[in-house]
Amino acid sequence: MASLRDDVHRVVLATKPGEVMTYGEVAREVGRPGAARAVGQVMADSDNELPWWRVVAANGRLVPQHEEEHARRLRVEGVAVRNGKVVLSR
């Protein structure tokens, strides 16, 4: 059985440039609904192994203390960022 870490890595590594997921969406995708914070911890512990900029909070908020870099990386991939948040389409 794969670990949460392995599952999160698999899902996040499968995102393509311009795609954005929320931590909650990643959690649901790996079969752990409600585990958004755990996904965030896996992401924080990944040492830049993952395209971390493609994952945001449920409200589109960028990673605290990394907002400028987060926004820059997303914009390069064509993602709309306004007022420190990704413009999420639902």
Stockholm file with secondary structure:
# STOCKHOLM 1.0

chainA/1-90         MASLRDDVHRVVLATKPGEVMTYGEVAREVGRPGAARAVGQVMADSDNELPWWRVVAANGRLVPQHEEEHARRLRVEGVAVRNGKVVLSR
#=GR chainA/1-90 SS CCCHHHHHHHHHHTCCTTCCEEHHHHHHHTTCTTCHHHHHHHHHTTTTCSCGGGEECTTCBCCTTCHHHHHHHHHHTTCCEETTEECCCC
#=GC SS_cons        CCCHHHHHHHHHHTCCTTCCEEHHHHHHHTTCTTCHHHHHHHHHTTTTCSCGGGEECTTCBCCTTCHHHHHHHHHHTTCCEETTEECCCC
//
